[in-house]
């Protein structure tokens, strides 16, 4: 089964908004938790290939929605703050693939 578990890289404008270059997700059934930066927390649920979640850090809070591709390698991110409920921005994000480390001989 393909899942959204993993780390996703954000573009520069979104990274500046969240104060982090990546979002990290862990899915257990339909419940999803995540992190960004040092103190950012994400909590939500996934239905099919769409994540709906709330986020907060030390100073702000808001919402986000991600529509993932069937492979979960990319997603369309829309996000906002809770003060006015409107969308602040949207962007694509890409899963970070870690290369295997080569052992030195």
N, C-alpha and C positions, 0 to 999 in steps of 0.2 A: 504494500500500500504506500502510495506517495503521500507525504505530509508536508506541512509548511514548517516543520521544525528546522531551525537553523538561523543563520545570520544573513541579513539582507542589507546591501549597500544602498545608500541614499545619494541623490544628486546634491550639488553644493548648496542650492537655495533651501532645500528641505533639511539638510544637515545643519545649516545655520539656525533654522527655526527650532529644531529639537536639541541643538547643542551637541550633536553626536553624528558620526559618519554612518553608523549602522543601527538597525533595530534587530533584536534577537527574540525569537519566538520558540515556545515549547507548547505543543498541543497534546492534550490528554482527552481522548474522545472529542467532544465538541468544545470543551473548555480550553482557552488559550491564555497563557501568561507570557509576559515579555519584559524586556528591559531596554533602556537606551541611556547612554551617558552613565554618570555615576549614581544618580538618584532617580532616574526615570523609570516608571513602572507602567506596564500595559496589562489590562485584564479585559477579556471578552470571550466571544464564542465564534465558532466557524460553522457555517452551513454550506456544505458542498465546497465550493472554491471561493467563498466570500467570508471575510473576517469583519466583524463589527466589534469595536472595542472602545473602552475609555482609557485615557492615559493621564498621568500626573507626574510632575516633578516637584521640586521644593517650592516653586513660585507660581506655577500655572497648572491648569487642568483642561482637558478637552476630549475630543473624540477622534476616531479614525476608522476608515473603511478601506479594505484592500480586496480587490478582485484579482485572484491569482489565475495564472494560466493553468491548464490541466496538469502540467508537470511540476507546478509550484516553484519553478526556477525564476519566474518574474511575476510582478504584480503591479497593478495600477492602484496607487495610494491616493486617498483623499483625506484631508485632515482639517480640523478646526479647533477653536477654543470654546469653552462653555459659556463665556460671558455673553455672546450674541448668537451662538448656534449656527452661524453661517460658515461656509467653507472658507478656509484661509488659503488653501492651495491644493494642488494635485501634481502627481509626478509618477514616474515609473520607478521601480526598485528591482534590484537584481540580487539573487542569492550569491553569497560569497562561497566559492569553492576553495577549500584549503588544499594546497599541494602536499603530497606526502614528503616527509623529510628524508633526505638521503643520508645514510650512515657514512661517516668518514672512516676510511680504512687506515 
